[in-house]
Amino acid sequence: MDAFNSSYILKNSINLLPELISGLFTRMVVAVIILLIGFVVGKILGKVVKNLLHSIEFNKIIKRATGINISLEQGISFFVSYFIYFLFIVMALNQLGLTTVVLHMISGAILIIIIISIFLSIKDFMPNMFSGIFIHKKKFINVGDTINVDNTEGKVVYINLVETKIETKRGDIIYLPNSLLTKNKVTKITKRKSKSE
């Protein structure tokens, strides 16, 4: 009786094996298709959002409102693309029948990566941003000034929220973080008038 039952179970398992493999293969193919569609949709929507924001001159509107030059168009389009990617990855994982525990683990890992990335970017961004606001308000450095900072001398070409671009006498372009300008001694170099003038 036991031998009959075990042979019956073995035969049924062997018969079910192709069905299980084909079902798993089908789910994997559908999951891969969902991922591919997600990456295409995310890329396209990111470009559409960037072009739309660029057409309404979103960066210029923000600059007029705040007086600070920030490129938000790129950041918003980047966020939209990656949000779409994330949604389609979750849909693909759901298609594979993965449990919510795995989804929670992946969501937790992504959240930790996002928090670490934000912390690392804010670590440098925030001091530079506050220094940029200070530079804009105090106007102690202006475009066209020739300055010397930390043994680097050049003409100020551009000042934005986080960095200042200077051009040296040799034509080299140097980007200085704004926090460097407020922490170090900055010397404005004025042209001396010659005696003949």
C-alpha positions as a Markdown table, in Angstrom:
| # | Residue | x | y | z |
|---|---|---|---|---|
| 1 | Met | 0.0 | 0.0 | 0.0 |
| 2 | Asp | 2.8 | 2.4 | 0.9 |
| 3 | Ala | 4.7 | 1.5 | -2.2 |
| 4 | Phe | 1.6 | 2.1 | -4.3 |
| 5 | Asn | 1.1 | 5.5 | -2.7 |
| 6 | Ser | 4.7 | 6.6 | -3.1 |
| 7 | Ser | 4.8 | 5.5 | -6.7 |
| 8 | Tyr | 1.5 | 7.3 | -7.4 |
| 9 | Ile | 2.8 | 10.5 | -5.8 |
| 10 | Leu | 6.0 | 10.3 | -7.7 |
| 11 | Lys | 4.2 | 9.8 | -11.0 |
| 12 | Asn | 1.9 | 12.8 | -10.3 |
| 13 | Ser | 4.9 | 14.9 | -9.3 |
| 14 | Ile | 6.7 | 14.0 | -12.5 |
| 15 | Asn | 3.5 | 14.8 | -14.5 |
| 16 | Leu | 3.1 | 18.2 | -12.7 |
| 17 | Leu | 6.7 | 19.2 | -13.1 |
| 18 | Pro | 6.4 | 20.5 | -16.7 |
| 19 | Glu | 3.3 | 22.5 | -15.7 |
| 20 | Leu | 5.1 | 24.1 | -12.8 |
| 21 | Ile | 8.2 | 24.9 | -14.9 |
| 22 | Ser | 6.1 | 26.3 | -17.8 |
| 23 | Gly | 4.0 | 28.4 | -15.3 |
| 24 | Leu | 7.2 | 29.7 | -13.6 |
| 25 | Phe | 8.8 | 30.4 | -17.0 |
| 26 | Thr | 5.7 | 32.3 | -18.2 |
| 27 | Arg | 5.7 | 34.4 | -15.0 |
| 28 | Met | 9.4 | 35.2 | -15.5 |
| 29 | Val | 8.9 | 36.2 | -19.1 |
| 30 | Val | 5.9 | 38.5 | -18.1 |
| 31 | Ala | 8.0 | 40.0 | -15.3 |
| 32 | Val | 10.9 | 40.7 | -17.7 |
| 33 | Ile | 8.4 | 42.3 | -20.2 |
| 34 | Ile | 7.0 | 44.4 | -17.4 |
| 35 | Leu | 10.5 | 45.6 | -16.5 |
| 36 | Leu | 11.3 | 46.5 | -20.0 |
| 37 | Ile | 8.1 | 48.4 | -20.5 |
| 38 | Gly | 8.7 | 50.2 | -17.2 |
| 39 | Phe | 12.2 | 51.3 | -18.2 |
| 40 | Val | 11.0 | 52.6 | -21.5 |
| 41 | Val | 8.0 | 54.4 | -20.0 |
| 42 | Gly | 10.1 | 55.8 | -17.2 |
| 43 | Lys | 12.7 | 57.1 | -19.7 |
| 44 | Ile | 10.0 | 58.6 | -22.0 |
| 45 | Leu | 8.1 | 60.2 | -19.1 |
| 46 | Gly | 11.3 | 61.7 | -17.6 |
| 47 | Lys | 12.1 | 63.3 | -20.9 |
| 48 | Val | 8.5 | 64.6 | -21.4 |
| 49 | Val | 8.5 | 66.1 | -17.9 |
| 50 | Lys | 11.9 | 67.7 | -18.5 |
| 51 | Asn | 10.8 | 69.2 | -21.9 |
| 52 | Leu | 7.5 | 70.4 | -20.5 |
| 53 | Leu | 9.3 | 72.1 | -17.6 |
| 54 | His | 11.8 | 73.6 | -20.0 |
| 55 | Ser | 9.1 | 74.9 | -22.3 |
| 56 | Ile | 7.4 | 76.8 | -19.4 |
| 57 | Glu | 10.9 | 78.0 | -18.4 |
| 58 | Phe | 10.5 | 76.5 | -14.9 |
| 59 | Asn | 14.1 | 77.2 | -13.9 |
| 60 | Lys | 13.7 | 80.9 | -14.8 |
| 61 | Ile | 10.4 | 81.1 | -12.9 |
| 62 | Ile | 12.2 | 79.7 | -9.8 |
| 63 | Lys | 15.1 | 82.1 | -10.3 |
| 64 | Arg | 12.8 | 85.1 | -10.5 |
| 65 | Ala | 10.8 | 84.0 | -7.4 |
| 66 | Thr | 13.9 | 83.2 | -5.2 |
| 67 | Gly | 16.7 | 85.1 | -6.9 |
| 68 | Ile | 18.7 | 81.8 | -6.9 |
| 69 | Asn | 19.7 | 79.9 | -10.0 |
| 70 | Ile | 18.8 | 76.2 | -9.4 |
| 71 | Ser | 18.3 | 73.6 | -12.1 |
| 72 | Leu | 15.1 | 71.9 | -10.9 |
| 73 | Glu | 14.0 | 70.7 | -14.3 |
| 74 | Gln | 16.7 | 67.9 | -14.3 |
| 75 | Gly | 16.0 | 66.9 | -10.7 |
| 76 | Ile | 12.2 | 66.6 | -11.2 |
| 77 | Ser | 12.6 | 64.6 | -14.4 |
| 78 | Phe | 15.1 | 62.3 | -12.7 |
| 79 | Phe | 12.7 | 61.7 | -9.8 |
| 80 | Val | 9.7 | 61.0 | -12.2 |
| 81 | Ser | 11.8 | 58.4 | -14.2 |
| 82 | Tyr | 13.0 | 56.6 | -11.1 |
| 83 | Phe | 9.6 | 56.6 | -9.5 |
| 84 | Ile | 8.2 | 54.9 | -12.6 |
| 85 | Tyr | 11.0 | 52.4 | -12.6 |
| 86 | Phe | 10.2 | 51.6 | -9.0 |
| 87 | Leu | 6.5 | 51.1 | -9.7 |
| 88 | Phe | 7.3 | 48.7 | -12.6 |
| 89 | Ile | 9.8 | 46.8 | -10.5 |
| 90 | Val | 7.2 | 46.2 | -7.8 |
| 91 | Met | 4.7 | 45.1 | -10.5 |
| 92 | Ala | 7.3 | 42.6 | -11.9 |
| 93 | Leu | 8.0 | 41.2 | -8.4 |
| 94 | Asn | 4.3 | 40.9 | -7.8 |
| 95 | Gln | 4.0 | 39.0 | -11.1 |
| 96 | Leu | 6.7 | 36.5 | -9.9 |
| 97 | Gly | 4.5 | 35.9 | -6.8 |
| 98 | Leu | 7.1 | 37.1 | -4.3 |
| 99 | Thr | 5.8 | 37.6 | -0.8 |
| 100 | Thr | 5.3 | 41.0 | 0.8 |
| 101 | Val | 8.2 | 40.3 | 3.1 |
| 102 | Val | 10.6 | 40.4 | 0.1 |
| 103 | Leu | 8.9 | 43.6 | -1.1 |
| 104 | His | 9.3 | 45.1 | 2.3 |
| 105 | Met | 12.9 | 44.1 | 2.4 |
| 106 | Ile | 13.5 | 45.7 | -1.0 |
| 107 | Ser | 11.6 | 48.8 | -0.1 |
| 108 | Gly | 13.6 | 49.1 | 3.1 |
| 109 | Ala | 16.8 | 48.7 | 1.3 |
| 110 | Ile | 15.8 | 51.3 | -1.3 |
| 111 | Leu | 14.7 | 53.7 | 1.5 |
| 112 | Ile | 18.0 | 53.2 | 3.3 |
| 113 | Ile | 19.9 | 53.9 | 0.0 |
| 114 | Ile | 17.8 | 57.1 | -0.6 |
| 115 | Ile | 18.4 | 58.3 | 3.0 |
| 116 | Ile | 22.1 | 57.7 | 2.7 |
| 117 | Ser | 22.3 | 59.4 | -0.7 |
| 118 | Ile | 20.3 | 62.4 | 0.6 |
| 119 | Phe | 22.5 | 62.7 | 3.7 |
| 120 | Leu | 25.7 | 62.5 | 1.6 |
| 121 | Ser | 24.4 | 65.1 | -0.9 |
| 122 | Ile | 23.0 | 67.4 | 1.8 |
| 123 | Lys | 26.3 | 67.2 | 3.8 |
| 124 | Asp | 28.0 | 69.2 | 1.0 |
| 125 | Phe | 25.0 | 70.9 | -0.5 |
| 126 | Met | 23.6 | 72.6 | 2.6 |
| 127 | Pro | 26.8 | 74.5 | 3.6 |
| 128 | Asn | 27.3 | 75.5 | 0.0 |
| 129 | Met | 23.7 | 76.6 | -0.4 |
| 130 | Phe | 23.8 | 78.8 | 2.8 |
| 131 | Ser | 27.1 | 80.3 | 1.6 |
| 132 | Gly | 25.6 | 81.0 | -1.8 |
| 133 | Ile | 22.7 | 82.8 | -0.2 |
| 134 | Phe | 25.1 | 84.7 | 1.9 |
| 135 | Ile | 27.2 | 85.7 | -1.1 |
| 136 | His | 24.0 | 86.8 | -3.0 |
| 137 | Lys | 22.7 | 88.9 | -0.1 |
| 138 | Lys | 26.0 | 90.5 | 0.9 |
| 139 | Lys | 27.3 | 91.0 | -2.7 |
| 140 | Phe | 30.9 | 90.9 | -1.5 |
| 141 | Ile | 31.8 | 88.9 | -4.7 |
| 142 | Asn | 30.2 | 89.8 | -8.0 |
| 143 | Val | 30.6 | 88.5 | -11.6 |
| 144 | Gly | 33.5 | 90.3 | -13.1 |
| 145 | Asp | 35.5 | 90.6 | -9.9 |
| 146 | Thr | 39.1 | 89.3 | -9.8 |
| 147 | Ile | 39.6 | 87.3 | -6.6 |
| 148 | Asn | 42.3 | 85.3 | -4.9 |
| 149 | Val | 41.2 | 82.4 | -2.7 |
| 150 | Asp | 43.4 | 79.7 | -1.3 |
| 151 | Asn | 46.3 | 80.7 | -3.7 |
| 152 | Thr | 43.9 | 80.5 | -6.7 |
| 153 | Glu | 43.4 | 83.7 | -8.6 |
| 154 | Gly | 40.9 | 84.3 | -11.3 |
| 155 | Lys | 38.0 | 86.4 | -12.6 |
| 156 | Val | 34.5 | 85.5 | -11.4 |
| 157 | Val | 32.5 | 84.3 | -14.4 |
| 158 | Tyr | 29.4 | 82.8 | -12.7 |
| 159 | Ile | 27.9 | 82.5 | -9.2 |
| 160 | Asn | 25.1 | 80.1 | -8.4 |
| 161 | Leu | 23.6 | 78.7 | -5.3 |
| 162 | Val | 26.3 | 76.1 | -4.6 |
| 163 | Glu | 29.4 | 77.1 | -6.5 |
| 164 | Thr | 31.4 | 80.0 | -8.1 |
| 165 | Lys | 33.1 | 79.6 | -11.4 |
| 166 | Ile | 36.3 | 81.5 | -12.0 |
| 167 | Glu | 38.6 | 81.8 | -15.0 |
| 168 | Thr | 42.3 | 82.1 | -14.4 |
| 169 | Lys | 44.7 | 84.2 | -16.4 |
| 170 | Arg | 45.7 | 81.1 | -18.3 |
| 171 | Gly | 42.1 | 80.4 | -19.3 |
| 172 | Asp | 41.5 | 77.5 | -16.9 |
| 173 | Ile | 38.0 | 77.3 | -15.5 |
| 174 | Ile | 37.8 | 76.4 | -11.8 |
| 175 | Tyr | 34.6 | 75.7 | -9.8 |
| 176 | Leu | 34.9 | 76.7 | -6.2 |
| 177 | Pro | 32.3 | 75.6 | -3.6 |
| 178 | Asn | 30.7 | 78.6 | -2.1 |
| 179 | Ser | 31.5 | 77.3 | 1.4 |
| 180 | Leu | 35.2 | 77.6 | 0.5 |
| 181 | Leu | 34.6 | 81.3 | -0.3 |
| 182 | Thr | 33.0 | 82.0 | 3.1 |
| 183 | Lys | 35.4 | 79.9 | 5.2 |
| 184 | Asn | 38.7 | 81.2 | 3.6 |
| 185 | Lys | 40.2 | 84.6 | 3.2 |
| 186 | Val | 39.0 | 86.1 | -0.2 |
| 187 | Thr | 41.0 | 88.9 | -1.6 |
| 188 | Lys | 39.5 | 91.2 | -4.2 |
| 189 | Ile | 42.1 | 92.3 | -6.7 |
| 190 | Thr | 41.6 | 95.8 | -8.0 |
| 191 | Lys | 43.5 | 97.2 | -10.9 |
| 192 | Arg | 46.0 | 99.9 | -9.8 |
| 193 | Lys | 45.9 | 103.1 | -11.9 |
| 194 | Ser | 49.2 | 103.9 | -13.5 |
| 195 | Lys | 50.9 | 107.3 | -12.8 |
| 196 | Ser | 50.3 | 108.4 | -16.4 |
| 197 | Glu | 46.5 | 108.2 | -15.9 |
